[in-house]
Amino acid sequence: SGPQNTPWDPQISRGTPGVTPGPPDSPQCPIPTPPVSPQTPQDYEAVPVGQFGLAMLRGMGWSQGQGIGRTFPRVVPPLEQRPRPRGLGLGAEAAPPGTPKSGEPPQEGPAPGDTVSIESGPHRGVRGKVEALEPETGRALVRLQLGGQMVTVFWVGGLGIWGGCQDFGEGVLDFGGVLGFWGGGISGGPPPAPPPHWLRRDLRVRCVDRSFRGGVFYNCKMQIEDLLAPDTCVCRTDDGRLVEGLPEASLETVVPRGGSERVMVVLGEHAGQVSETPPQIPETPPQTPETPPQIPGIPSSTLPKHT
């Protein structure tokens, strides 16, 4: 008998996915496809932000080192966008980090993790730890050992320069000051001695720290009642309120304006001594060849006369 006529299937003649086209009597052979692992959200989170562009190119079939094109494949390196440093002019190239300028000695600056001491400003004498540096703006974030407050100071070559007071929000305050090293791996001898303390009982002071208690006692005059530590005191305001835990760096002495007031020497050779200011400083009479100079407390007879 002759060959049987098989009915024509239009789906097979068009080509079914996964089925090899052929005569109707030929067996159907599936085409093997490479296994594709499903993508998970963790795979996307593992890609750094700077590698998103390369990841998109790899998803389109691009591979590192392989040419692009069907007839004349050519290897085209991807463009890399590099942000320019702040203040760098057009056409200028940034110097490698750590390269000193010509004619200048290399400067040593603070590094994250160094222990430093603020030498001026409201936090003068307070130690802290460098948390981060901002080379573009010349700032250093320092976490104070006392209270854990984060402050920002300006530094140039390892020294911070006082540049005002500015609130950056979120608990980070900018109280500048001279930033000195306190043994954070910097060689060159023992650490400098801390400045002497000047707090005394019954001393009239003024609060100059805007961050203390939210600035409630800023520019408020008060009197020291007791000392909790050489650099911490308890004060009483003019209206009778007690203020505890005032640091020495947040206070300054009040200069008497009137006469006949008792004053105290807080620093120097005569620290701690009390005296009274004269009611009025007498004017010095004009000096003539016949009149010897007058010095308070010394008789004029002991001074040499002009001839």
C-alpha positions as CSV (number, residue, x, y, z in Angstrom):
1,S,0.0,0.0,0.0
2,G,1.1,3.6,-0.6
3,P,2.1,6.1,2.0
4,Q,-0.8,7.4,4.1
5,N,-1.6,11.1,3.9
6,T,-1.1,12.8,7.3
7,P,-3.2,15.9,8.0
8,W,-1.3,19.1,7.8
9,D,-0.8,20.9,11.2
10,P,-0.3,24.7,10.8
11,Q,1.2,25.0,14.3
12,I,4.0,22.6,13.4
13,S,4.8,24.3,10.1
14,R,5.0,27.7,11.8
15,G,7.4,26.4,14.3
16,T,6.5,25.6,17.9
17,P,8.8,26.9,20.6
18,G,11.0,24.1,21.8
19,V,10.2,21.8,18.9
20,T,12.5,21.2,15.9
21,P,10.6,21.9,12.6
22,G,10.7,19.1,10.0
23,P,8.5,16.8,8.0
24,P,5.3,15.7,9.5
25,D,6.5,12.1,9.9
26,S,9.8,13.1,11.6
27,P,10.1,12.7,15.5
28,Q,9.8,15.9,17.6
29,C,13.1,16.8,19.3
30,P,13.1,19.5,22.1
31,I,15.9,22.1,21.9
32,P,17.8,22.4,25.2
33,T,17.9,25.9,26.7
34,P,20.5,27.1,29.2
35,P,19.2,27.2,32.8
36,V,18.5,30.7,34.0
37,S,18.6,31.3,37.8
38,P,15.7,33.5,39.0
39,Q,16.7,37.0,40.3
40,T,16.0,37.8,43.9
41,P,15.8,41.2,45.6
42,Q,19.0,40.3,47.4
43,D,20.8,40.2,44.1
44,Y,19.8,43.7,43.3
45,E,20.8,45.0,46.7
46,A,24.2,43.4,46.4
47,V,25.0,45.5,43.3
48,P,26.8,48.8,44.3
49,V,25.3,52.0,43.1
50,G,28.3,52.8,41.0
51,Q,27.9,49.4,39.2
52,F,24.3,49.8,38.1
53,G,25.3,50.9,34.6
54,L,27.5,47.9,34.0
55,A,24.9,45.6,35.4
56,M,22.4,47.0,32.8
57,L,24.9,46.4,30.0
58,R,25.6,42.9,31.1
59,G,21.8,42.3,31.1
60,M,21.8,43.3,27.4
61,G,24.5,40.8,26.5
62,W,27.6,42.9,27.0
63,S,30.7,41.2,28.5
64,Q,34.0,42.7,29.6
65,G,36.6,42.3,26.8
66,Q,34.2,41.2,24.1
67,G,33.6,43.2,21.0
68,I,30.3,44.8,20.0
69,G,28.9,44.4,16.5
70,R,28.1,41.5,14.2
71,T,30.2,42.3,11.1
72,F,33.2,44.1,12.6
73,P,33.1,43.6,16.4
74,R,35.0,46.2,18.3
75,V,35.8,46.4,22.0
76,V,34.4,49.7,23.3
77,P,35.3,50.6,27.0
78,P,32.3,52.0,28.9
79,L,32.4,55.7,29.9
80,E,33.1,56.3,33.6
81,Q,31.8,59.6,35.1
82,R,34.0,60.9,37.8
83,P,32.8,63.8,40.0
84,R,35.1,66.8,40.1
85,P,36.3,68.1,43.4
86,R,34.7,71.3,44.7
87,G,36.5,74.4,43.6
88,L,38.5,72.7,40.8
89,G,38.5,74.8,37.7
90,L,37.8,73.6,34.2
91,G,40.8,71.8,32.6
92,A,42.6,71.3,35.9
93,E,43.4,67.9,37.3
94,A,43.2,67.1,41.0
95,A,46.5,66.3,42.6
96,P,46.8,62.8,44.1
97,P,45.9,62.7,47.8
98,G,48.9,63.3,50.0
99,T,51.0,65.1,47.4
100,P,52.6,68.2,48.9
101,K,52.8,71.4,46.9
102,S,56.1,72.6,45.5
103,G,58.2,74.5,47.9
104,E,56.1,73.5,51.0
105,P,57.0,70.9,53.6
106,P,54.6,68.0,53.9
107,Q,51.9,68.6,56.4
108,E,50.4,66.1,58.8
109,G,46.7,66.3,59.5
110,P,44.3,64.4,61.7
111,A,43.0,61.0,60.7
112,P,39.8,59.2,61.7
113,G,40.3,57.6,65.1
114,D,42.9,60.1,66.4
115,T,42.4,61.5,69.9
116,V,42.5,65.3,69.8
117,S,42.0,68.2,72.1
118,I,40.2,71.4,71.2
119,E,42.4,74.3,72.3
120,S,40.0,77.3,71.8
121,G,36.3,78.1,71.6
122,P,33.5,77.0,73.9
123,H,34.9,73.5,74.1
124,R,38.5,74.6,74.8
125,G,40.4,71.9,76.7
126,V,37.9,69.1,75.9
127,R,39.2,65.9,74.4
128,G,37.5,64.0,71.7
129,K,37.9,61.5,68.9
130,V,38.0,62.3,65.2
131,E,35.0,60.5,63.6
132,A,35.3,61.7,60.0
133,L,37.1,64.3,57.8
134,E,35.8,66.6,55.0
135,P,38.8,67.5,52.9
136,E,36.8,69.6,50.5
137,T,35.5,71.9,53.2
138,G,38.4,71.5,55.7
139,R,36.1,70.3,58.5
140,A,36.6,67.5,61.0
141,L,33.8,65.8,63.0
142,V,34.9,65.2,66.6
143,R,33.0,63.3,69.2
144,L,33.6,64.7,72.6
145,Q,34.6,62.3,75.4
146,L,32.5,64.3,77.9
147,G,28.8,63.8,77.0
148,G,29.4,62.2,73.5
149,Q,28.4,65.4,71.6
150,M,29.4,65.6,68.0
151,V,31.1,68.9,67.1
152,T,32.6,70.2,63.8
153,V,35.8,72.2,63.7
154,F,37.8,73.6,60.8
155,W,41.3,72.3,60.4
156,V,44.2,73.1,58.1
157,G,47.2,70.8,58.1
158,G,46.3,69.3,61.5
159,L,45.2,72.5,63.2
160,G,41.6,73.7,63.3
161,I,40.9,77.4,62.8
162,W,38.1,79.2,64.6
163,G,35.5,80.1,61.9
164,G,32.4,81.0,63.9
165,C,29.4,79.0,65.2
166,Q,26.8,77.3,63.0
167,D,24.1,74.8,63.7
168,F,24.1,72.0,61.2
169,G,21.0,70.2,62.6
170,E,20.5,66.7,63.8
171,G,22.7,67.3,66.9
172,V,25.8,68.3,65.0
173,L,27.0,71.7,66.1
174,D,29.8,73.7,64.5
175,F,31.9,75.2,67.4
176,G,35.3,75.9,65.9
177,G,38.5,76.0,67.7
178,V,42.1,75.1,67.4
179,L,42.4,71.3,67.0
180,G,45.5,69.9,68.7
181,F,46.6,66.3,68.7
182,W,46.5,64.4,72.0
183,G,48.7,61.4,71.4
184,G,46.7,59.8,68.5
185,G,49.7,58.1,67.1
186,I,51.6,61.4,66.4
187,S,55.2,61.3,67.4
188,G,57.2,64.2,68.6
189,G,57.3,64.1,72.4
190,P,54.8,63.9,75.2
191,P,51.4,65.5,74.9
192,P,51.1,69.1,75.9
193,A,49.9,69.9,79.4
194,P,46.3,70.9,79.7
195,P,45.6,74.6,80.4
196,P,45.2,75.5,84.1
197,H,41.7,75.8,85.5
198,W,40.4,79.1,86.7
199,L,37.1,78.3,88.3
200,R,36.8,79.7,91.9
201,R,33.9,79.9,94.3
202,D,32.0,83.2,94.6
203,L,33.2,84.2,91.1
204,R,30.9,86.2,88.8
205,V,30.7,84.5,85.3
206,R,28.7,84.6,82.2
207,C,27.5,81.6,80.1
208,V,28.7,81.8,76.5
209,D,27.7,78.4,75.2
210,R,24.6,78.3,73.0
211,S,24.3,74.5,73.2
212,F,24.2,74.2,77.0
213,R,20.6,73.4,78.0
214,G,19.3,74.5,74.6
215,G,20.7,78.0,75.0
216,V,18.4,78.9,78.0
217,F,21.3,80.3,80.0
218,Y,23.2,81.8,77.1
219,N,24.6,85.3,78.0
220,C,23.2,84.9,81.5
221,K,25.3,86.2,84.4
222,M,25.6,84.0,87.5
223,Q,27.8,83.3,90.5
224,I,29.7,80.1,91.2
225,E,28.3,78.3,94.2
226,D,30.4,75.1,94.3
227,L,32.9,73.1,92.3
228,L,32.0,69.6,91.2
229,A,35.4,69.1,89.5
230,P,38.3,71.5,88.6
231,D,36.5,72.2,85.3
232,T,32.8,71.8,86.3
233,C,30.8,74.0,88.7
234,V,27.4,74.8,90.1
235,C,26.2,78.3,89.6
236,R,23.3,80.4,90.8
237,T,21.6,83.0,88.6
238,D,20.6,86.4,89.6
239,D,16.9,85.2,90.0
240,G,18.0,82.4,92.3
241,R,18.0,79.4,90.0
242,L,20.7,76.7,90.4
243,V,22.5,75.5,87.3
244,E,24.5,72.3,87.8
245,G,27.1,70.8,85.5
246,L,28.4,73.9,83.9
247,P,31.8,73.2,82.2
248,E,34.6,75.7,82.3
249,A,34.7,76.0,78.5
250,S,31.1,77.4,78.5
251,L,31.9,80.2,80.9
252,E,33.8,83.5,80.9
253,T,34.6,86.0,83.7
254,V,32.5,89.1,84.1
255,V,34.7,92.3,84.0
256,P,33.5,94.8,86.6
257,R,32.4,98.1,85.2
258,G,32.0,100.2,88.3
259,G,34.5,101.2,91.0
260,S,35.1,99.8,94.5
261,E,34.3,96.2,93.5
262,R,36.2,93.2,94.7
263,V,38.0,91.3,91.9
264,M,39.9,88.1,91.9
265,V,42.9,87.1,89.9
266,V,42.2,83.7,88.2
267,L,45.4,83.0,86.3
268,G,49.0,83.8,86.6
269,E,51.3,84.2,89.5
270,H,48.7,85.8,91.7
271,A,45.9,83.4,91.0
272,G,43.3,83.3,93.7
273,Q,44.1,86.6,95.3
274,V,41.3,89.1,95.9
275,S,41.6,92.9,95.7
276,E,39.4,96.0,95.2
277,T,39.4,98.1,92.1
278,P,40.1,101.8,92.6
279,P,37.1,104.1,92.2
280,Q,38.8,106.0,89.5
281,I,42.1,105.8,87.8
282,P,43.9,109.2,88.4
283,E,45.2,110.9,85.3
284,T,49.0,111.2,85.1
285,P,50.1,114.8,85.2
286,P,52.3,116.0,82.4
287,Q,56.0,115.3,82.9
288,T,58.4,118.2,82.9
289,P,62.2,118.2,83.4
290,E,61.6,119.7,86.9
291,T,58.9,117.2,87.9
292,P,60.0,113.6,88.4
293,P,57.7,110.8,87.2
294,Q,55.2,109.6,89.8
295,I,54.5,105.8,90.3
296,P,51.7,104.8,92.7
297,G,53.1,103.3,95.9
298,I,56.7,104.6,95.5
299,P,57.7,107.9,96.9
300,S,59.1,110.3,94.4
301,S,62.2,110.8,96.5
302,T,63.5,107.4,95.6
303,L,63.4,108.1,91.9
304,P,66.4,109.7,90.1
305,K,65.9,113.4,89.2
306,H,66.4,114.7,85.7
307,T,69.5,117.0,85.4
